[in-house]
Each structure stands twice: as C-alpha cells, then as structure tokens.
Amino acid sequence: QVHLVQSGAEVKQPGASVKISCKASGFTLSFYTMHWVRQAPGQRPEWMGWINGDKRRYSQKFQDRVTFTRDTSAGTAHMELTRLRYEDTAVYYCARDNGLPRGALDYWGQGTVVTVST
Amino acid sequence: SSELTQDPAVSVALGQTVRITCHGDSLRNYYASWYQQKPGQAPLLVISGENIRPSGIPDRFSGSRSGNTASLTITGAQAEDEADYYCSSRDSSGSQVEFGGGTTVTVL
C-alpha cells in the first residue's frame, strides 16, 4: 500500500529556512517523479516543482529559494525553502506523479504545517 | 504563464448531476487532472488524462475536454461528494503546473 509520510509541523522566524521530509513506502521512490505543492489557508494549491532522479523543475516563483533532494536508498524526499516570509505560512505537501498524464498526482502526504511568525 | 479559471461555487440536489468546468488556454494542449479536497485533508485525485479514474474512485465521477475547457461531471451526486474541487494542468509552456481557483460543491 502506497504511503507518503511527512515530517511534523514547523514554526520559523522570518528569514529562516525550513526543510521538510517525505518518507515513501509501498513503491520505489526512484521510479517516480515527486512534486511539492503548498496551500495557504483558504487558497488554491500552489505548485512548487518536481524532482525525478537528477532532474528538477522549480516553479519560477520559488526557484531562487527552494531546493529538492532525495535519498532513494532511504526512500525519502526533502524540500528546503529558504529566506522565509510571513506569506510562506502554509501546508506543504509532497505528492507522487503517476504519469497519467504527467502531472497527475495520485498519492499525497498528509501535509506539513509551516508557520512563519516572530 | 496561463491561468485556469473555475466557477467559485455550485450546488446540486442529492442524486442529481453536476458539471464543474475549468477554462484555460493550456487545456487545448494538455489534459486536466481533477482533485477533491475536504476540510483538513490533502487533495485526492479523482480524474486525470482523457478520463482516467484512480482505483477506488466511484464511477459517478467522469471527465471530458473540449477546446480550452475541461469538465468534471458527478452523475448522481452523494452527500459525501460535498467538497472543493480543483483542476490542474501544465501551463502553456508545458514546464510548469498550475491549479485552478477551485469550485465548492454543495449537495442539497
């Protein structure tokens, strides 16, 4: 059974960085493209980018602040967002791309709440 | 980048049919995916591609596309279908992914 389990909630000050992990089980992480999506309260989901092997594609909005990595031996993907701002307060999700078509996200993590506050 | 637009809200009587639409220039070239989201939960993929339902999604959910419009139809809506529905697709460049503004479906 496919599961994506994310790390716990974070509270950060403006200007700090946050790194979120996403542990995959029930499938081989290296076989799939993984996306990161965030959702601010009451807003639509916002795509941040994807990672597949050595390839990454970042949303133009985040490309100077975000880094995706993954440890395929551990079955874990990571997302780091730097220079946090108040407006980065959101729930952050990892999601698996099933390729039907490319960009269809069939399994999602439970979400990680990131609060940016002094 | 382009933009995907959805009606903010729609209501449907229990057991009736409702169609949710998503408009965007990129939809002429790329299929939409549709997600259902209930409060406090992650989005759930209900339709992708031409009309692909993931395992476990009831067959009352179906998808279609015409020109720059993608549609999600719920035939025989149930109380548990009350949720926000988001469309998603690649943008016109094909390199980015975008989400529509969402449609809140109320089942009366």
Interface residues (C-beta under 8 A of the other chain):
Chain A: H35 V37 R44 P45 E46 W47 W50 R57 S59 Q60 Y93 N98 L100 P101 R102 G103 A104 L105 D106 W108 G109 Q110 G111
Chain B: S1 Y30 Y31 S33 Y35 A42 P43 L44 L45 S48 G49 I52 P54 Y86 S88 S89 R90 S95 Q96 V97 E98 F99 G100 G101 G102
